[in-house]
Amino acid sequence: MQVSVDLKYENYIFDLYGTLVDIHTEEGEKKLWKALAKFYRQHGAFYFAGGIRRGYHKYVDEELKQAEEIQVEKVFDKLFADRGVEANEALVLETCRFFRDTSTYHLRLYEWSLPILQKLKENGKKVYLLSNAQRSFTYHEMEMLDIVKYFDEIYISSDHGMKKPNPNFFKLLIEKEGLDVKECLFLGNDQTCDILGAQGVGMDTWYVHTNCSPEYKEDVKATYEFL
């Protein structure tokens, strides 16, 4: 499949999941929580599936009362602490990756992703990521897919306590990178978080409709669309 992108802009800002990366995860299945409970028991924290699931959601809810976006590391750390285990940073990160790997059914690049990223870099364009995601999951997955090298800078919501479509998340990137919004194109698969969010700070937008996109809204229009 050939997908072309207009090269008239200087800066290209991408969403990740559902735009460049096709992913399917399931966090509702009992086998995930059984596996996670076993993982905790192996590290000295005694849980069964139901208890660790309830604890996880309890601490997620508590974290969301403090900020718009959470750091999932804090949740897994608290689950260890509840059972008297002092987990170091390496163990917490291992837990994050175990949880993500166990809940992921597939993870792959869309067929257009590499050609677009390569074309942009070959033409000297600046390429950025602005993703609603957890760094402990996302950076590792980007390394596995070998796409970190295409980005001039990576912005992940869990690092900043806010997420799209919050205009402050977009403005953070704009201000830190010194970007002129008239020279920016935002590419994403979610019409609310990506398209309306980017339009709200004055960026042109390219909507990519994928298997991960929410239901298409006829009244939301992007500068470019790939349907």
Backbone torsions as a table, in degrees:
resi	resn	phi	psi	omega
1	MET	NA	129.1	178.6
2	GLN	-97.0	121.5	176.5
3	VAL	-125.8	120.0	-178.6
4	SER	-106.3	151.0	178.9
5	VAL	-126.3	139.9	-178.7
6	ASP	-64.4	126.9	-176.4
7	LEU	-94.4	15.8	-176.7
8	LYS	-77.4	-13.7	-178.7
9	TYR	-90.1	160.2	176.4
10	GLU	-95.6	-27.0	-174.5
11	ASN	-126.7	131.3	-179.4
12	TYR	-123.1	121.8	-174.1
13	ILE	-116.4	122.4	-174.2
14	PHE	-109.3	142.4	156.8
15	ASP	-76.3	162.7	-178.1
16	LEU	-105.6	-72.7	-173.3
17	TYR	-72.8	125.9	-177.2
18	GLY	89.6	-11.3	178.9
19	THR	-112.3	-56.0	175.4
20	LEU	-101.7	-31.0	-173.3
21	VAL	-119.7	127.9	175.5
22	ASP	-91.2	117.7	-176.5
23	ILE	-136.3	145.1	172.8
24	HIS	-134.9	119.5	177.5
25	THR	-123.4	153.5	177.3
26	GLU	-133.6	110.2	178.9
27	GLU	-103.0	3.5	-177.7
28	GLY	-97.7	-6.9	-174.1
29	GLU	-82.8	140.5	-176.0
30	LYS	-61.8	-32.3	-176.7
31	LYS	-64.4	-29.2	176.1
32	LEU	-63.6	-47.7	-175.8
33	TRP	-71.6	-31.5	173.9
34	LYS	-65.1	-42.8	179.3
35	ALA	-66.8	-39.5	-179.9
36	LEU	-67.4	-41.5	177.8
37	ALA	-60.9	-41.9	177.8
38	LYS	-62.7	-41.6	177.6
39	PHE	-58.6	-45.3	179.4
40	TYR	-64.7	-41.4	179.5
41	ARG	-61.7	-37.7	179.4
42	GLN	-64.6	-19.1	179.0
43	HIS	-110.5	21.2	171.0
44	GLY	89.5	4.6	-179.4
45	ALA	-110.2	111.4	-170.4
46	PHE	-83.3	115.1	177.3
47	TYR	-140.7	154.5	161.8
48	PHE	-111.6	171.7	-172.1
49	ALA	-57.4	-47.8	-177.0
50	GLY	-63.2	-41.5	-178.0
51	GLY	-67.0	-41.0	-177.9
52	ILE	-73.7	-31.5	176.4
53	ARG	-65.9	-45.6	178.9
54	ARG	-62.4	-43.1	179.4
55	GLY	-62.9	-41.7	178.8
56	TYR	-58.0	-51.2	-177.1
57	HIS	-68.5	-33.3	176.0
58	LYS	-60.2	-47.8	-176.8
59	TYR	-74.4	-31.0	172.9
60	VAL	-60.7	-47.2	179.9
61	ASP	-60.9	-40.6	179.4
62	GLU	-64.4	-41.9	179.7
63	GLU	-65.4	-37.2	-179.1
64	LEU	-69.9	-17.7	174.5
65	LYS	-75.4	-18.8	-177.9
66	GLN	-95.0	-26.9	-176.6
67	ALA	-156.7	161.5	179.9
68	GLU	-66.6	-31.8	179.5
69	GLU	-129.6	146.0	-177.8
70	ILE	-104.6	168.8	165.5
71	GLN	-110.4	112.7	-172.5
72	VAL	-64.6	-21.1	177.0
73	GLU	-57.0	-38.3	-178.7
74	LYS	-64.2	-35.6	179.8
75	VAL	-65.9	-48.4	-178.6
76	PHE	-66.7	-34.6	177.3
77	ASP	-64.0	-42.9	179.5
78	LYS	-64.8	-34.0	178.0
79	LEU	-65.1	-37.7	173.9
80	PHE	-65.4	-47.7	-176.8
81	ALA	-59.8	-34.2	178.7
82	ASP	-61.1	-23.4	179.6
83	ARG	-109.3	19.7	174.0
84	GLY	75.0	18.9	179.7
85	VAL	-104.1	125.1	176.4
86	GLU	-91.8	100.5	-175.2
87	ALA	-87.1	131.8	175.7
88	ASN	-82.3	173.8	-175.3
89	GLU	-59.7	-38.8	-178.6
90	ALA	-64.6	-40.5	-179.9
91	LEU	-68.5	-40.1	178.7
92	VAL	-62.8	-42.5	178.5
93	LEU	-65.3	-40.7	176.7
94	GLU	-60.4	-38.6	178.8
95	THR	-65.1	-44.2	178.0
96	CYS	-56.6	-46.8	-176.8
97	ARG	-70.8	-35.0	175.8
98	PHE	-62.0	-47.0	179.8
99	PHE	-58.9	-47.1	-178.1
100	ARG	-66.7	-46.6	-179.3
101	ASP	-61.7	-40.0	-177.6
102	THR	-70.5	-30.1	-177.6
103	SER	-92.5	-3.9	-176.8
104	THR	-96.6	126.7	178.8
105	TYR	-93.1	-40.3	171.9
106	HIS	-151.2	152.5	-178.9
107	LEU	-149.3	117.5	-178.7
108	ARG	-159.5	159.6	174.9
109	LEU	-78.6	144.1	168.0
110	TYR	-67.4	156.0	-173.5
111	GLU	-65.7	-22.0	-179.8
112	TRP	-89.0	-11.2	-170.5
113	SER	-63.2	-55.9	-178.5
114	LEU	-62.4	-45.7	178.4
115	PRO	-56.8	-40.0	179.8
116	ILE	-68.5	-47.2	-179.3
117	LEU	-61.8	-43.0	179.6
118	GLN	-63.8	-42.4	-179.6
119	LYS	-63.4	-42.2	179.9
120	LEU	-62.8	-46.0	-179.1
121	LYS	-68.3	-36.2	177.4
122	GLU	-63.1	-27.7	-179.6
123	ASN	-96.6	13.4	173.7
124	GLY	72.6	23.4	-178.8
125	LYS	-84.7	153.2	173.1
126	LYS	-86.1	134.5	-176.8
127	VAL	-127.3	128.5	-177.4
128	TYR	-128.3	157.5	174.1
129	LEU	-115.8	134.8	172.7
130	LEU	-132.0	101.8	-168.6
131	SER	-125.6	135.9	168.3
132	ASN	-81.4	100.8	-172.0
133	ALA	-166.5	176.0	176.0
134	GLN	-104.2	124.7	-178.7
135	ARG	-58.0	-38.0	-177.7
136	SER	-63.5	-23.1	174.0
137	PHE	-91.0	-49.5	-162.2
138	THR	-73.3	-45.6	-175.6
139	TYR	-63.1	-40.8	177.9
140	HIS	-61.2	-42.4	180.0
141	GLU	-67.4	-36.9	176.4
142	MET	-65.3	-37.2	175.9
143	GLU	-65.5	-41.9	178.4
144	MET	-60.6	-38.4	-179.1
145	LEU	-84.4	-4.7	176.7
146	ASP	59.9	46.7	179.3
147	ILE	-119.9	-2.9	179.3
148	VAL	-56.2	-37.9	-174.6
149	LYS	-62.8	-17.3	-178.0
150	TYR	-84.8	-11.2	-173.2
151	PHE	-104.1	133.7	175.7
152	ASP	-74.1	-31.6	175.0
153	GLU	-158.5	150.6	-176.5
154	ILE	-122.8	124.8	178.2
155	TYR	-116.8	119.8	-177.3
156	ILE	-120.3	133.2	-170.3
157	SER	-57.6	-36.2	-177.0
158	SER	-64.1	-22.0	178.4
159	ASP	-75.0	-18.9	-167.6
160	HIS	-124.2	-1.8	176.7
161	GLY	69.3	16.7	177.5
162	MET	-150.8	162.5	-175.7
163	LYS	-148.5	164.6	176.0
164	LYS	-61.7	143.3	10.1
165	PRO	-92.3	18.1	177.4
166	ASN	-53.3	118.6	-178.0
167	PRO	-59.7	-26.1	-179.9
168	ASN	-66.5	-27.0	176.8
169	PHE	-69.4	-42.8	175.7
170	PHE	-64.5	-43.3	-177.7
171	LYS	-65.7	-32.1	177.4
172	LEU	-57.8	-49.0	178.1
173	LEU	-62.5	-47.7	-178.1
174	ILE	-57.1	-47.4	-175.5
175	GLU	-72.8	-42.1	-178.4
176	LYS	-68.2	-32.0	-178.8
177	GLU	-96.1	-4.5	178.9
178	GLY	63.8	44.2	-174.7
179	LEU	-90.5	146.3	168.7
180	ASP	-93.2	117.3	-174.5
181	VAL	-60.8	-24.9	179.1
182	LYS	-70.4	-15.7	179.0
183	GLU	-104.7	16.8	-176.1
184	CYS	-116.2	141.2	170.3
185	LEU	-123.5	125.6	177.4
186	PHE	-100.3	132.1	-178.1
187	LEU	-118.1	122.3	-178.2
188	GLY	-158.2	165.9	-176.1
189	ASN	-106.3	2.0	-177.8
190	ASP	-117.5	117.6	-174.1
191	GLN	-67.7	-28.0	179.3
192	THR	-83.5	-59.6	-175.6
193	CYS	-65.9	-44.2	-172.8
194	ASP	-91.3	-55.8	-171.1
195	ILE	-74.1	-55.9	179.5
196	LEU	-65.9	-36.4	178.4
197	GLY	-61.1	-47.5	180.0
198	ALA	-69.2	-39.4	177.6
199	GLN	-62.7	-30.8	-179.6
200	GLY	-65.2	-21.1	177.2
201	VAL	-108.1	10.2	172.2
202	GLY	94.8	12.0	-179.5
203	MET	-88.3	148.1	165.0
204	ASP	-72.0	156.6	-173.4
205	THR	-136.3	152.0	175.4
206	TRP	-127.6	112.2	-178.3
207	TYR	-91.0	126.8	178.7
208	VAL	-113.4	112.0	-179.4
209	HIS	-88.3	118.6	-177.9
210	THR	-127.8	179.6	176.8
211	ASN	-63.6	-16.0	179.9
212	CYS	-97.6	-1.5	-175.5
213	SER	-77.1	144.7	169.3
214	PRO	-62.8	168.7	-179.5
215	GLU	-54.6	135.5	-175.5
216	TYR	-67.1	134.4	178.6
217	LYS	-107.9	116.1	-177.1
218	GLU	-62.6	-27.8	-174.3
219	ASP	-85.7	-2.4	177.5
220	VAL	-104.5	115.3	-175.4
221	LYS	-114.0	134.8	175.8
222	ALA	-103.6	163.7	176.5
223	THR	-60.2	-41.0	176.9
224	TYR	-131.4	151.2	177.7
225	GLU	-139.5	139.1	173.2
226	PHE	-122.4	104.6	-173.5
227	LEU	-110.1	NA	NA
